[in-house]
Amino acid sequence: MPASLAFLAAALVAALAPRRVGTAAGVLAGAATAAWAVTTPGGTLAVSLWGFDLAPVAVDGLTRPVAFVFGLVAAANALFAHGSGADRRELATQFAYVGASLGAVLSGDWLTLVVHWELMAAAATVLVWRTAADRAPGYRYAVYHQLGGALLIAGVVAHHAATGTFVFESGIAAGLPRLLAVLGVGLNVGFLGLHVWLPDAYPAPSVATSVVLCGFTTKVGVYALVRVAPGGSRAVAYLGGGMLLFGVTMAILQTELRRLLTYHIVSQVGYMVAGVGVASALAVDGALAHLVNNVLYKSLLFMVAGVLVVRTGEERLKQLGGLGRAMPVTAGAYLVAALAIAGTPGFAGFVSKGLVTKATEAAGFDLLWWVLVVGGVGTVVSFAKFGYYVFLREGSLSPADASRGQAAAMAILAVPCVAFGLVPGLGFALLPGGGGTFVPYTVSEVTKAVVTLGVGVVAFALVRRPLSTITPVPDLDALYTPAGAALRDATVRAVAAGAAALDRAGRLAVRWADAVVSDRRLAGDYPPVGRGVLLVALAAALLVAVLLV
């Protein structure tokens, strides 16, 4: 039985039952999914539908770690959403979104994956649209993701035409099918240039919706990228490096909580994309390990930001300060998550970043290795900035700390952030290659991590004052949005002009038909039919002529 069905059932319960019951259903579905992922035997459910061989459920080394962390985070977020005041409809839509995400990850064929891919886009659009103060981000989310879905579908159809099957074998067929699929998946992943929907959409909705979106959308994309292009590519590997540098630079320059964290989704997914591009067994293990760890600590960071927003009503970093004493639980959760994402020894990010960088070095990607190291320094700078402005700097705010539901959710995610760092074997057991021969706690690995942390802290101390004068920094959407609006308006004008031209042509054709039909008796008997047939014939002839030309 696919674990995604548990969340579809939880969505139904959440929509109809009281909020407490719906929350409990979500927590149980998440816990059951996590347990199912690590205990169910590997295999594929094969069926035949409409003449196509399909595999709607498949469990292997790639699906197991992703399904496990999705279940764990979904259970935690159900508690967080309840503690943050999410209503029944928001809970139900979140559970449906999680179910669609799991369905995509557990698919064994491209057709099933595409169906769940589109369900994800629909559910996420509803979440952003319903819970954001401004509907524009939801509209743009829908536009971007329908474009990505169309590209992926085109790639899958072209793949079937080339191979005759939808079942996963060795990725999408090389050439145009793979290019289309990579672009479609890349939009969900947040490839550089295709990432603008992330900082537009993720800071806009309710805090609980931000958590569930940050944990699933891009990570399903990374998983799908491994399936689409299992052989990797140097271009994809260096694209990951570009995402890392761009994302971390933009994060350092941000002045709002959730926008800073959103740009770090771009940067951290860059590590995963780099691993997928390098494509060695160790690199794929690194990409999946970083996916798992990133879902944990990035969801925890968004929960911290959510508590801050709910308790203070403020998103702007410069308006916060001094909250370390007022909100010790939230500050403690932040410390765990920040140390994890910074790659501190003893925390989960140290292990997965080490896997990716070691695999990159072993494969001979020397320049990419340096990019990953520099990106690690930038990560330390940005989270030193977050922690300083929110918790350490003097401030006048004294809000209440996290609610019990929010605190419980953060604790659920903080524990594996530490456990997977202190006992790497726990995380390695989930990976298809078991982490290979990588040993995280060697002198060289620990030294590299400590030096990265030290350089990052010193760098923040040096740039802290200049950063305090930074105003909001525009992204490519400052170009894309007006360009898209201009294209939309031009299309409307062109269609209107074309319709007017056709109307004039139709009127001329009617007058010509009246002149041709000179017999008053015949014209009186059949004018509507005669004119209609003539107009249809003329339109068809015009269409054929255009197609021939």
N, C-alpha and C positions, 0 to 999 in steps of 0.2 A: 504494500500500500504506500503510495507517495505521501511524504510528510506534508506536502502542500495542502492536502485535503483537511488536515487538522486545523489549519488557519482559516480555510474557507468556512469550516464549521464554527470556529470561534467568531468569525465576522458575523455570521448569522445570529449567534447568541448575543453578541454585543449590540447588534441593531435592535433586538427585540426585548432583551432582558434588562434589568436594572444595571447601573454602571458597575457596581461591585461584582456582579455575576459576570458581566462581559470582561472585566479586567481579569478575573480569575480564569476565565476560559482562555484568554490570551497567554497568561502565565503558564498554564498547563500545556497549551499547544507548543509554546516555545521550549519548555523543559522536555516534553515528549520528543520534539524534533531533535534536540541536542543528543538525547539518549539514543534515539533511533539511528542517528548518523554514525555513532561510534560502535553500534552493536549489530546493525543489520548486515547480513552477508552481501558481498558484492554480486552484481549480476544485472541482467537486463530483462525488462518485460517487453516481449516482442508481440506486436499485433499487426493485423492487416486491415486497412480502412480505405474504402473507395479504390481498391486496387493498388494502394501504396503500402509498402512495408515500413512500419513505424516502430519506434521504441519510446513510448511515452514516459517510462521511468528507467533510469540507469544509475547504478551506484558503482563508483570506482574510486581510485586514488585522488582524482581531481575533485569529485563532487563531495567526498566525505568531509574534508576540513571546512569547506565553505558552508555546507548544510549545518554542521555543528555550530559554527560561530553565529550563523544567522538565527538559529533557534535560541541560543543563549542571549543574544542581544535583543531579540524580539520579546523574550520573557521579561528582561529588565526594562525595556521601554514600555511594556504594558503597565508596569508599576509606575514608571516615571510619568506617563501620560495621565494616569489616574490622579497622581499626586499633583499634577500641574493643571488640573481642571478640564481635561479634554472631555467633550461630551460623547454620547453613545455613537453618534454618526461618525465622529472623527476616529474613535476607537475601531469601529467596524471597517472603515475605509483603510485604516492602517493595517489591520489584520488581512484584509483582502490583498493589499499591496505586498505584504510579506509572503502571502501564499503564492502570488504570481511570481515573485522573485525566486522562491524555492522551486516552483514548477519549472522555471527557466534553467536553474542550476541542475535539476534532476532529469532534465530531458536527455533522451538518447538519440534524438533525430532533430534535424533542422526545422522541420515543420512544427513540431511541438514547441521548440524553443521560440520560434517566431510568434506563435499564438500567445505564449506567456509574456513575451517581450512587449507585445502591444497591450496586453492587460496591465502590465506594470506602468506603461506610459499613461494609460487612461486613469488608473487609480491615483498615481502621483499627481496628475493634473488636477483631479478633483480635490486632493489634499491641499495643494498650493492655492487653488482657486477659492476654496471654502474658508481657509484659515488665515489668508493674507489680508491685510487692510486694503491693499491695492490689487485689483484683478489683473493688471498688466503683466506681472511676472508669471501668473498662471497661463495667460494667453501665449506668452513667448515660450514657456516651457512646452506647451502643446505643439507649437509650430516646429521648434527644434527637434523634438522627439518624434514627431510624425515624419519629418524629413529623414532622420536617422533610421526609423523603421522602414521607410520606403526603400532606402539604399540597401538595408540588410535583406529585405524581401527580394529585391532585384538580384542580389548576389546569390541567394538561396535558389531562386528559380533558374538562374543561369547555371548554377552548380548541378541541379537536377537534369537540366538539358544536356550537360556535358557528361554526367556519370550515370544517370538513370536511377539514382537512389537519394533518399533524404537521410538515411541512417548515418550516424557519425562513423567515419572511417579514418581518413588521414587529413582532416581539415577540408575547407572549401577548395574546390578545384582551382589550380593556379591560373593566373591571368586575370581577365576582367571579372570573373565571379569573385575571386578572393579580394581584389581591389575594392569592389563595391561593398562586400561584407565588412572588410576592415574599416572603411569609412563610416558605414552605418554603426558598427560597434564602437568605433572611435568617438562618435558623438556622445554616447553614454559614458565612455571612459573619461572624456574630457580632454581629448588630444589638444595640443596647443593650437589655438585658432578656432577650435570647436568647443572650447571650454566656457564660453561667455554665459551660458545659461546657468552655470553653477553659482557664481556670486550674485547673479540676478535673482535666482529662485530661492536658494537655501536660507538667506537671512530674512526672507519675507514672511513665511507662514508662522504658525504657532510654534512654540519651543519644542513640543513633543513631536510635531511633524518634521521639524528640522533634524531631530535625532534619527528618526526612522529613515529619512531620505539619505542622510549622510552615510548611514551604515550599509545601504543596499545598492543604490542605483549604479554608482561607478564600479562597485565590486562585482556585480553581475556582469558588467561590461568587461572587466579584466578577465573573469572566468571565461566568458565567450570568446575573448581574443585568443586565449590559449587554445580553445577548440578550433577557431577559424584558421589560425596560422601556427600550427604546432612546431613547425620547423624554424620559427624565428626569422629575424631579419636585422641586419645592421642598422637600416634606416629606422626601424621600430625601436631598437635599443637606444639609439641616440635621440630619437624623439622623446623617449622617457627621460633622458637626461635634460633635454630642453624644458620639459614640463616641470621637472624638479627645480631648476634654476629660476624659471619664470614665476612659478607658484610661490616659492619661498621669498623671492624679492618683493612680489606684490603683497605678500602677507606682512612683511616687515613694515610696509608703507601704509597699512590700513589703520583706520582710527575707530572702527566698530568691532565689537566682539565676534559676531557670527561671520562677518565678511573676512576677518583675519583667519578664522578657522576654515572657512570655505576655500580660501586660496591654498591652505595647507592640504586640502583634499587633492588639489591639482598636483602639488609637489610630492605628496606621499604616494599617490598613484603613479607618479613618475618612476619611483623605485620599482614598482610592480611591472610597469611597461618595459623598463630596462631589462628586468629579469626575463620577461617573455621574449624580448628581442634577442637576448643572448642565447636562450633556448637550450642550454645544456641541462642535464638532469639536476645539477646543483642549483642552477639559475631558476629553473621552474619551481623547485622546492622553496627557494628564497622568495620568489614572487608570491607563492601561495602562503608561506609563513607570514610575509609582511601583510598580505591581504587579511589574514586572520587577526593579527595583532593590531593592524590599523583600524579594523572594524571595532575592536575592543576599546582602544584608547581614544580614537576619534569620537566614537559615540559618547564616551565618558566626558570628553572635553565639551561636546555640544550640550550634554546634560548640565555641566557646570555653568556654561554660558546661559542655559535656559533658566537655571535657578537664579542667576544674577539678574536676568531680565525680568522674571516674575517678581522677585523681591524688591528690586530697586526701580523698575520701570524704565531702565536706562540701557541703551546699547553702546553709547559712546565711551571709549576708554578714558578720555580726559575728564569725564564727569564722575568717575568712580575713584576709589582709593580708600585705604584703611580698612578693608573688609576682612583681612586675615583674622583679626580678633573678634569681629562681629559675627563671622560665618566660619567657624573652625572646621565644620564637617565639609563644607564646600571647598574651603581652602585645602584641606587634606586630600580630597578627591582630585583637585587640580594638580597638586604636587605629584601624585602618583602618575596621572596621565601625562603631565609635562615631562617628567623624567623618562617615561616610557617612550614618548615620541622623539625625545632628544637622543635616544640611544644610550642611556646611562646603564652601565653594568649592573645587573641585578633586576633589570626590567625587560619586558618583552621586546621592545623595539631594538635593544642592543643585539639580541640574537638574530632577528630577521634582517636587520640592516647588515649585520656581519655576513649573513648568508649571501645576500645579493652582491655586496662588494667583493667578497671572496670569489664568487663565481665569475664576476666581471673581470677580476684580476687573472684568474686561471684561464679564461678564454682569450686573453690578450687584448682586451679593450682598455688600454692604458688611459687614454683621454677620458673615457667614460668613468673610469675609476676615480679620477681626480674630480670630475663633476659631482659624483656622489659624495665625496668627502667635503667639498665646498658647500654643497647643499645641506649637509649635516651641520656645518657651522651656522649657516643661515637659519636653520630650524631652531638652534639654541638661542640665537639673537631674538627671534620673534617671540618665543615663549618666555624668555627673560623679560621682554617688553610687556607681554600680557600680565605676567605675575607681578611685575613692579607696579604697573598702573592700577591694577585691581586690588591687590592684597597688601603690598608693602608701602606704597606711597601714602602720605598723610591724606586723610579725607574726613568729611563731616557726616557721612552716611552711617547709620547703624541699623540695618534691616534685620529681620528674623532670618534664621538659617533655613536650610532645606527642610521640607516637610518629611514626614516619616516615609512616605512612598518614594519621594525623590532620593532620600538618603539610602533606602534599601536598594534602589535601582543602581545607584552609583557604587555601592559596596559590591554588588554582584559582578560588576565589570572591573572594579579595582583589583579583586582577588586574582583573576587570571593574568592581569597585566603584570603582577608581581610573580605569580607562580610560574608562568612560561619563561620568565627571565631567570629565576633562581634554579629552576629544574628544566632545562631546555628539552630534555627527553620527552616531557609531557606534550609539547608542541610537535616535536619531531615525529611522535607516534602517529600523528594525523596526516603526515605528508606522504605523497606517493613514493618518494625515494628515501624517506626516513632521515633526511638531512645529510645523506651521504657520509663522508668522513669528516665533515666540518666539526671542529671543536671550538666553541665560542670563547671559553675562558683560558686562552693562552696569553702569554705576556704581550705579544704583538697586538692582539685584538683589543685587550683591555687598555693598553697604552694608547692605541689609536683613538679609542672612545674617550678616554680621559683628556687627551690633548684637544680633541674636537670640542668637548665641553668647556675646557679652559679658554680656548681661543674665542668661542662664542660668547662667553660671559664677559671677557675683556673687550671684545668688539662692541657689545651692547653698552658697556660703560663709556666707550669712546663716542658712540653715535647717539647716546640717549638724548642729549640736549638738542642736536639738529633734528632728531625724529619728533621732538615735541612741537616743532613748528610746521610739520607736514599737514597739508590739507588733503581732503579726499582725492585719491588718484584715479583717473578714468581708465577704463579697460577698452578692449576692442569693441565692446557693445556701444561705445560712444560713436563708432563709425557704422556698425552693423544696423543698429536700430533706425537711425534716420535713413540709411540706404534702403533698408527693407520697407520703410514707410513710403519712400519715394517710388520704389518698384511697385508696391501695392497700388499707389495712386495712379501711376502711369498705366498699369494693367487695367484698372477700372476705366480710365479714360479711353484706352484702346478698345476695350470690349464695348463700351458705350458707342464709340464712333463706328465700330463694325456693325453693331446692331442697327444703328441709324442708317448706315449704308444699305444693309439688307432690307430694311423697311422701305427705303426709297426704291430699291430694285424690285421689291414685291409689288409696290403700287404701280410701277411702270409695266410690270408683267401682267397685272390685272387689266390695266387699260388696253394693253396689246391684245389680251385674250378677248376682251369685249369687242374689239374691232374685228378680230378674226371670226368670231361667232356672229355672223351677220343675220343668220336665220332666226327671227324673233321667236318662232315656235320652239326651236331646239334650245335657244338660250333661256326661254321662259321655263322649259321643263327641267333643265339640268344645270343651272348656273353654279350652285355651290360645289357640286361634285366636279364639274368640268374645271373650275378655277383651282380647286384644291389639288386635283391630279396634276394639272399643269404646273402649279407652284412646286409640288413635290418633285416632279420630273426635272424641272429647272434646277432646283437645289441639289439633287443627286448628280446631275450632269456637271454642275459647278464643282462639287466635291471631288468627283472622279478626275476632272481636269486638273484641280490643284494637286491631288495625289500623284497623278502622272508627271506633272511638271517637277 
